[in-house]
């Protein structure tokens, strides 16, 4: 079921899937099915995430960092008398262990923030048409509903495993897909899609590149949850390891967390360990690594563990370990000041319009998507927002600022025409739970060059 979200007029916002982004959190409070989004009395979605004050130091750093909007940003409220910029959103929710409400909540919250504080897009209010799904049938139905939405300018994706079961891009037709989380091979070459970051292909190739080239590992144990997304994750890892002469062993993690001592013990002895599990498995794996005395600087966690809730609970046991992220973090002491400011503004927007959202990767990707769409559509102008102009603008080879992340250029590599950003970071956790990012890693470039 699709619910219409109009944010103008509000003045006061891979699990095997969650493996992919910059530290994700997912709600376990779902009812296990259905496609309705829960709404509050105001029409905004009810929050299902976790509080953000988890003792990670993020709030203290944010307080010390300016949160002012960039000088060229519009200020004030959008003009409700103008026609809206309509953006469809497809997202998977209400699936036990595979639910990502924060991917939707972040887009809706930042849209509300843009309307209330940044003048909308080219003065026009932003309307988010959200359709959530919990099965292959619901996903296809949602795609059909969004494709028939009147006045729609673009569609963005949250996290959707079930899109692999049908021709999603064919269903959308000429409607451009701009931003979100690409997961499967067809996403990276889709002619009618442009993604601000490279999703699973970019993330997992970069993880393998970092482990092999930066850590110098010749043998790697991969702790992975079973499932289709996990299998998809192995393809780019295998490509990079084949190029670098790195041996790998896959060790299956329990599906829903629990004691991870046995699989971590099996991984012991490899030069490095790559952790590719859901958020629920992060704590048990971190605890087992500490218990077994495995050197922390040989362990690289996927972005699901780069989450305020996880770090707040067990981060002291993981000091020295590496955690994937696609963008700059407020807690990153070596991030550029302007990017720290953007990250802090994102957090301030969440505080105002989605205070209970699960802070982590997919919330960050949703925020990045909306801020980047704002900048792109402002550049194009409301009257020119058609698919041809959107793609021609994105594909002109100009590096454009990506909110809280390195600049994006479409395509990032000719081999992957739908991917506009492929840089990844592997920050190392420090004693005060801040992080140091180091240099970006581009695994797609390694594959393309190989």
N, C-alpha and C positions, 0 to 999 in steps of 0.2 A: 504494500500500500504506500502511495506517495503522499507526503504531506508538504504543503506549501509553506515556506518560511519567508516572510517579508520583514526585513530588518530596518527599512526606512520608518521613521517615526518613533523609534525607541531611542530615547536620548540618554538614558542612564546606561551586550553579546552573545610470519610464516612459522612458534608453535609449531607449529611448523611453518607458519606464515609469518608470524611475528618475528621471524628470524631477521627481517630485512632492514630495518631502518635504524634511526639514530637513538634507540633506547626506547622501547615501547612499553606501555602499560595497558592491560586489558581488564575489563570488568568481569568478575565471576558472578555477578548478580543477575544474570540473564535467566529467562524462564525456559530456555532451551528451544525456542522456535517462534515462528511468526515474523511478520515483516512490518508491524506498526512501530512507529517511533513514539516514545512516551513524551508527552508535552506537559509543561507547567501551565498554570493559569494564564501566564502572559503569552503563551504560544511558543516559548522557547523550550528546547528539549530538556527533560529532567537530567540532572547530572548523575553519572554512574561511576565516575572515577574516584580517585583517592586524593585526600588533602595533600598539599604540596610542602608543608613544613615538616620535612623528614630528617632534618638535622644534617643535611649534606653541605650546608654552607652556601647553597644557591641563593637564598634570600639575602644573606649578608652581602654577597658579591653584587647582587642586583641593586641593593640599596646604595651601594657605593658607585654605581655606574649610571650615567645619565640615561633617562628613558625618554628624552625628548624626541619627537618625530623629526625626520630629516627636514632641512630647511625648505625643500621644494615640494613637500607634501601639502595637500590641501588640508585646511583646518576647518572645524565646525561641522555642522550636520549636512547630510545630503539634501537635495531639493526634492521633496516628495511629489511635487507637481510634475516632475519629469518622468518619462518612461523609464522603467527599471532595466538594469543589466541583469539578465536572467541566466543563472548558472545551475545546471543539473548536477546532482551528486549521487553516485551509486556506492553503497557501502554495505559490508557484511556485519550483521549483528545478531544477537540472540542465538548463537551457536556455542554450546559449552566448549570452552577452551579455544574457540576460534572466533571470538567476538571482539570487534574493534570500534566501539562507540566513539572513542576519542578522535578517530579519523574524521568522523562527521562533526562532532561537537566543536572541534577546532576550526573547521571551515566556517561553520555557522557563527561561532563566536567572533572570529576575525572579521567576517562580513559585517556583523553588527558593530564592531569597533570602527571599521572603515566608514560605515554610514554615520555613526555618531560623532566621531572625532576627526576624520580625515576627508570629509566632504563627499563621500561616496566615490564613484568612478566617473570622472569627467562631469562631476556634479550630480550624476544620476544615482539613485539608491540601488543597492545590490539586493537581489532576491535569490535565495538559495532554494531550489527544489530538491528536497532530499527523498530518496527512496532506499529503504533498507531491506535486506534480504537475508534469508537463513537457509536457502536451498538452491539447487540449480534451477528449479522451476521458478522460484521467486526472483532469482537474479535475471532470468530472461524476461519475465514479466516486467520487472523494474526497467530494464533496458528499453522495452517497447513503450512503456509509459513516458520515459524521459524523451524518447525519440519523437513522440507525438505532442510534447509540451509546447504550447503556443508561445511564440516570441523568444524561444531559447537561443542564447548566443554561444554557449559552450557547455560541455560536460566535463566534470573532473571526477576522478576515481578515488575512493578511499582505499580499503583493502578488500579484495574480492577473489576468493579462491575459485568460486564456481563459474567464473567467466570462461574458463577453459573448455566448458562443455558446449558452447555454441558460438556462432559468429557475432560477437558483440559489436565489432566495428561495422559490420554489414548492417546490423540492426540500427545502429545510430545513423547510418547513411552519411550525409555530408556534414553533419554536426561535428565540429572539431572537439577532440578530447584534449584538454590542456591541463597538465599537472596531475598529481596523484601518484599512485604506487604501481609501476609495471612489475609483473611477476613472471610471465611466461614468454617463451621465445617469440611468439607472434606480436607481443606488445612492443618489442624493441625495434621492429621494422614496420609497424603499422603506418601507412601513408597518411592517415587522418588523425594521428596522435602526436603530441609533443610533450615529453615529460621533463620537468625541471631537474630531476635526478634519476639515476639509472636503475633504481630498484634492485631486485635480487641479482640480476646479472652483474651489475656494477659492484654491489656490495660483496658478493662472494668471491668474485675474481680478485677484488682488492684485498680481501682477507687472506686469500692464498698468496697473493703477491707480497703482502707485508710479512707473512710468516716465513716465506721462502727467502726473500731478498733482504728484508730489514733485520729479521731475527736470525737468518742463516740456517734455518732448520732443514735437515735432510730427511727426517722422518717425522710424521705428524699423525697424531691420533685425533680423530674427529668425533666428538660427542654429539650425536644427532638424534632428534626425535624422528620416528618413522612417519611416512606419509608422502603424498604427491609433491608438496612444496619442498620437502626435504630432499627428495630425489632430484628435483629441478635445481636445487642449490648445489648439488654435487657436480653438475656438468661444467660450470665455469671453473670450479676448484680443480677438477681433474685436468682441464685444459692448461691451466697455469702450472700445475705441478708436473705435467708432462714436459712442459717447456723448461722447467727449472731442475728436472731430475730429482724431484722430491717424492719419497714414498709416503703413502697414506693408508691408514686403517680406519674404517668406520665402525664405531661402537654405538649401539642403539641405547638411548636414554629411556627411562620410564616415561610413558605418555603424559602422566599428570603429576609431575614432581615426585615427591617421596625421596627416600634415602638414595643418594647417588654414589655411595661408597664403592659398590661393586664395579660399575662402569668406569669410574675414575681410577680405581686400582688397576683395571685392565689397560687404561691409557698411560699409566705410569711407565716411564722408561723411554717414551718418545722424546725427540728433541723439543717438540712443542705440542700443545693441546689447543685445538679449536673447538669452542663451545658453541653449538648451533641448536640451542633449545629454546623453549618458550620461557616467558617470564617466571612461570611457576617452578621451573627447574634451575633458575639462576642461583637462588640461595642454597639449595642442597649441593650443587656442584661446587660453589665457592667454599662451603663448609668442608666438603670432602677433600678438596685440594689443600686446604689449610691443615686438616687433620692428618693427611698423609705426608705433609712436609714437602710437597711438590713446589719447586721454585716458582714464585708468582710471576716472574718476568718471562716465563715460558708459556703463559696461558693467555689466549686471546678470546674474549667473549664477544658474541654477536650483540647488536644494538639493543636487543630486548632486555639485556642486563644493565644497560646504561640508562637506568631509570631511577628517579629520585627515591622511590619507595624501596627498591632493591638496595641501592647504595646506603640509604639511611638505616636499613636493617642489618646488613652484613658487610658493608663496605670496608670496615676496618680489617676484615679478614682477607680482603682482596687487594690491599695496598701493594703496588708494584705490577699488578696485572694490567692488561690492555683491554679497552672497551671500544667497539666500533661506534662511529658517528658520521653522519653525512655533512654536518655543518659545525659551525662554531658554537661553543657553549659559554654561558655566563661564567661557569666555573673554570673555564680554560684560561689560565693565567697568561698564556702566550698568544691569545687571540687578538686580532686587531681591535683597536678601541671602538671603531664604528660598528664592527660586527658584534662586539659585546653589548653595545648600546641597542642594536636591533634585537638581539636576544632578550635583553632586559625589557624592551618595549613589548615584545611578544608576551613575556611573562606578566607584565602589567595589564595587558589586554585580557589575558586569561583570568587574572585576579578580578577584573571588573565584570567580565561577561560570562565566564565559565569557571568559577572558583574551585569547583570540585572535579574538574577534568583530570584524568590520569595524565600526568606530565611525562612525556617520553617521546619516542621516535615518531609515532604516527600522529601525535598531536603537533609535533614540530613540523612534520611534512605538510600537514593540513594548513598550518599557519603560513609556512613558506609558500605554499601554493596560492593562497589567497592574496598575500602581499605581492607576490610576483605577478599574478593576474591583474591586480590593481595597477602596478607600474606599466605592464604591457598594454593594457586596454586604455590607460590614460594616454600613452604614447600614440596609439592608433586613433583614439577619439571615438565617441559613442556612435556617430553616424557612419563610421566605416567598419563596424564590428561584424564582418562576415568571414566565413571560413577562408576564403581566398586571401583576404588581406591579413588575417591573423597569421596564417602559415607563411605568407611571403615576408612579413615583418620578422617573424621568428627565425626564418631561414636565411636572413641577409648576411649572416656571418659576423654580426656585431656582438661583442661581449656585452651582456646586460647584467646589472646587479641582481643577485639572488639573495633574498632576505635571510640573514643569519648564516650565509654559506658563500663559497667562492662564486664568482661570476659564472653565468651559463652562456653557452653558445650552441646554436642548433645548426647542424648536428654536432655533438661532441666528437664523434668519429663517423666517417662516411659509412662504415660497416653497420652502424646502428642509427639509422636516420631519425628515429623517434626519440632518441636520448639526447638531451641537451646539457646534462651535467654528469660527470663521471668521477669527480674527486671524492675521496673518502679519507677519513682520519681515524687513527687508532690511539687515542689519548691514554696515557699511563696514569693510573690513580695514585695520588700523592697522600702523604700521611694526614694532611688536613682535609682530605677528600676533595681537594681541587684536582685539576687535571692539566697535563701539558699535551698539546695536540701533536706537535711535530710536523713534518712535511706531509702534504696530501699524497695519497696513493691512487693511481689510476690503473686498475687491473684490466680494463677493456683495452687500453693502449698496449699493454703487454701481450694480450691475446692477439690483437690485430697485427702487432709487429712480428709475432711468432710464426 
